[in-house]
Amino acid sequence: MTETALVWFRRDLRVHDNPTLRQATAENDCVVPLYTFDTRQFGQSSRWIDERRVGTLRAQFVRESVRDLRERLNDRGGSLLVRRGDPRSVLPEAAESVDADVVHAQRLPVPEERETEAAVGDALDSRGIDLATHWTHTLHAIEDLPMAVENVQDTFTPWKDSVEANSQVRDPLGPPASVPTPDLEGTPIPTLAELGDDEPDQPADDSPMPVSGGESAALERLQTYIFERDRLREYRETRNGLLGMDFSSKFSPWLAQGCLSPRRVKQAVDRYESERVANDSTYWLLFELRWRDFFQFQFAKHGEAYFRSGGIQSREVAWNRDETAFRRWTDGETGFPFVDAAMRELRATGYQSNRARQNAASFLANTLRIDWRWGAAYYESRLLDYDVASNYGNWAYVAGVGTDSRDRAFDVLWQAHNYDPDAEYVRRWVPELSKLPPRYAHEPWRMDIDEQARYGVELGVDYPEPMVDPTAHFEGPSS
């Protein structure tokens, strides 16, 4: 008897190192791959702010990733069904329509994802169809952790030390030789308009993330960054950069959509260490992947608690919910150029460096004391590399309600002068300040009336006055 499996792609849009796809092809005569654009996300607003959950740039990146997945399946004799709707109804109906015996799917840690999986499983069960799930998106498999998920430490370093000492990273799987899909009617990938995008943003021509979605682009970037440009050698020294493509790996958008397996990244790092050099930088890239893992397992442990205003710490914080102040932050009009540069870059490109993210997030949560979930929701809409656990986990961390309750407030003036000493980043993204010397580009309020006239920047007209008193919140470069 011919057995048929439907493979539900979620955040695992690749054919390499995909245990879900590999098991389905190994155990079944026919395999039907399916991706659903979830209408509870695309075209819908956040529960906290008036922003689309999936903004234009991320929606386009997902579309490109799905298109590339289809092409890579085609190369193996397969095809990809594409649907738009609620997976809780789309999946059971699709499985029944192709007479599937089993559905194979990625298992994910966030409550909304888990609830969707449970509802799909119940609907399939009522039709006599099995659901098999696979944990596929972290460096360390959940089954290989040296502790149960409920015992995962709430501080990164003890968890990291335990995992490094007691958990092996599995070798990545190769892609299946073939994907035996039956003849199916082709289904187009929805347009941005069909996904509810009525205000398309255009990325900047010189974006630091001139990347396309998809596994093909991800593997090309892996090869280029590590081997062709040899940038892994100095990753730890350059990772706090602000401008350009190669100061960091830029793997995160592909990791977020599952176009790139973290185990495939580690395999490349191991090869680099064997062929060229093993140093602090090669270790540090894997260190960052374990930070990513940590938040995935934190969400598997704590679930919905991560979305409370007081986070997993259950802190009582009187968050400010001033929408006007919040919009000054989102629009890059705070009057603090380093923060404004970060927010304008995000809007234009879907990207912020790690250094820019930390400063922008701290300014919102720790300086303005605006509900950190508003900022996390805005990033959810805008970031190309949005990942639920990494985004909300890092925001909670910065706001002091996550895995570390210590004061994580950043002195954005010190940070600006230290990491952007010549104000190149500020000048790039805040062009009205481009003629100012670095001191004034970072602290324009220090100019007197004559200096404002000399440089052609009138505060309150050409560039905003600072939202808060700088001297009351920051010590600046002399600290």
Buried (B, 14 or more C-beta within 10 A) or exposed (E): EEEBBBBBBBBBBBBBBBBBBBBBBEBBEBBBBBBBBBBEBBBEEBEBBEBBBBBBBBBBBBBBBBBBBBEBBEEBEBBBBBBBBBBBBBBBEBBBEBEBBBBBBBBBBBBBBBEBBEBBBEBBEEEEBBBBBBBBBBBBBBEBBEBEBEEBBBEBEEBBEBBBEEBEBBEBBEBBEEBBBBEBEEBEBBEBEEBBBEEEBEBBEEBBBEBBBBBBBBBBBBEEBBBEEEBBBBBBEBBBBBBEBBBBBBBBBBBBBBBBBBBBBBBBBBEBBEEBEEBEBBBBBBBBBBBBBBBBBBBBBBBEBBBBBBBBBEBEBEBBEBEEBBEBBBEBBBBBBBBBBBBBBBBBBBBBBBBBBBBBBBBBBBBBBBBBBBBBBBBBBBBBBBBBBBBBBBBBBBBBBBBBBEEBBBBBBBBBBEBBEEBBBBBBBBEBBBEBEBEBBBBBBEBEEEBBEEBEBEBEEEBBEBBBEBEEBBEBBEE
